[in-house]
Amino acid sequence: MAARAYWQGQIRLALVSIPVEIYSAVKSGAKISFNQIHEPTGKRVHYEKVVEGVGPIDLDEIIKGYEISKGNYVLLDDEEIESVKIESRKTLELVQFVEAHEIDPLYFEKPYYVAPQDDLAEEAFVVLREALRRAGKVALGQLSIRGKEQLVAIKPCGKGLLMETLRYADEVRGGQSFFSEIDDVKPDAELLDLATTLIDKKTAPFDAKAFHDNYADALMRLIEKKAKSKTGKKIVEDPDDGATASKSNVIDLMAALKKSVGSGAPAKETTAEKKPAAKKAPAKKSTAAAKKPATPRTRKSA
């Protein structure tokens, strides 16, 4: 099934207009969704649109209203809302170009693919793409869709363009208020060196395929296990083996970092050394002898 365009219109750069189609670049993935069930009957819970003093109503009786004061609304139907004329509903005008690093990651919201709408638009589309690539810049503009005018950034992406919606300044919280109680101190040089070594050790090219939603997998296994169970009893998985770590809040940071930096291949050698030691019969005797310190003490007291 062909993907459905999220938006169709034109990108405009000065006097040049390029017909384009925009598609969502993300999908829901392995998200597991639940329905609400009435436990005594096992039937699904449904919701009704209800008006106070009237009861359940039909969906076609509902229109949108904006509350201007307590209990007082300005009512608008879909036709009136659609009649609002704003150029960015059909035209995405590129009004500014910036360096990519100038946009804080906090502002990025959702990615979309941008493709030319037809063969006639392809030449101008390619020119815009390559001009952005050569300049190393990101284009900014505004796009009106689904009741909101969104700030967007556009940059080259392979043979096409990638558009990312951006949050407005008033939608982003300032972070410094959350960090105000952190002491302004310099870290210990040796600890910093160890942490840097650990970062270097674990540095690798990013590959999204290397990561997976383990929680969704575990939850699905639980669902399958419960589905196969004929008893209908509650199934509770064993908790994570993290009880030891939670017993104390005191952390020997130096020891932990040294152990982390030293982990990896040497850990396999340590495991291999332990295996033959466990197989030797004398090792068991020495262990048993070590557990009887009370015998010589009894002789001395006698």
URGI-V893029 format. One record per backbone hydrogen bond with DSSP energy under -0.5 kcal/mol. NH is the residue of the N-H (numbers start at 1). CO is the residue of the C=O. Records with the same first field share a line. If there is no record, write none. Layout:
BEGIN
NH = CO ; CO
END
This chain:
BEGIN
6 = 22
7 = 22
9 = 20
10 = 90
11 = 18
12 = 92
13 = 16
14 = 12
16 = 13
18 = 11
19 = 17
20 = 9
21 = 115
22 = 7
23 = 113
25 = 111
31 = 28
33 = 31
38 = 43
39 = 37
41 = 38
42 = 38
43 = 38
45 = 36
50 = 48
51 = 55
54 = 51
55 = 51
57 = 49
61 = 58
62 = 59
64 = 76
66 = 74
67 = 65
68 = 66 ; 72
69 = 72
72 = 69
74 = 66
75 = 73
76 = 64
81 = 77
82 = 78
83 = 79
84 = 81
86 = 84
89 = 86
90 = 87
91 = 87
92 = 10
93 = 91
94 = 12
95 = 93 ; 140
96 = 140
98 = 138
100 = 136
102 = 99
103 = 100
104 = 102
107 = 104
108 = 105
109 = 165
110 = 165
112 = 163
113 = 23
114 = 161
115 = 21
117 = 19
121 = 118
122 = 118 ; 119
123 = 119
125 = 121
126 = 122
127 = 123
128 = 124
129 = 125
130 = 126
131 = 127
132 = 128
133 = 129
134 = 130
135 = 131
136 = 132
137 = 132
138 = 98
139 = 154
140 = 96
141 = 152
142 = 93
143 = 150
144 = 88
145 = 143 ; 148
148 = 145
150 = 143 ; 148
151 = 166
152 = 141
153 = 164
154 = 139
155 = 162
157 = 160
160 = 157
161 = 114
162 = 155
163 = 112 ; 161
164 = 153
165 = 110
166 = 151
167 = 107
171 = 168
172 = 169
178 = 175
179 = 175 ; 176
180 = 176
182 = 179
185 = 183
192 = 188
193 = 189
194 = 190
195 = 191
196 = 192
197 = 193
198 = 194
199 = 195
200 = 196
201 = 197
202 = 198
203 = 200
210 = 207
211 = 208
214 = 212
217 = 213
218 = 214
219 = 215
220 = 216
221 = 217
222 = 218
223 = 219
224 = 220
225 = 221
226 = 222
227 = 223
228 = 224
229 = 225
236 = 234
237 = 235
242 = 240
246 = 242
247 = 243 ; 244
248 = 245
251 = 249
253 = 251
256 = 252
257 = 253
258 = 254
259 = 255
260 = 256
261 = 257
262 = 258
263 = 259 ; 260
267 = 264
268 = 264 ; 265
269 = 265
270 = 266
271 = 267
272 = 268
273 = 269
274 = 270
275 = 271
276 = 272
277 = 273
278 = 274
279 = 275 ; 276
280 = 276
284 = 280 ; 281
285 = 281
286 = 282
287 = 283
288 = 284
289 = 285
290 = 286
291 = 287 ; 288
292 = 289
295 = 292
297 = 293
298 = 294
299 = 295
300 = 296
301 = 297
302 = 298
END
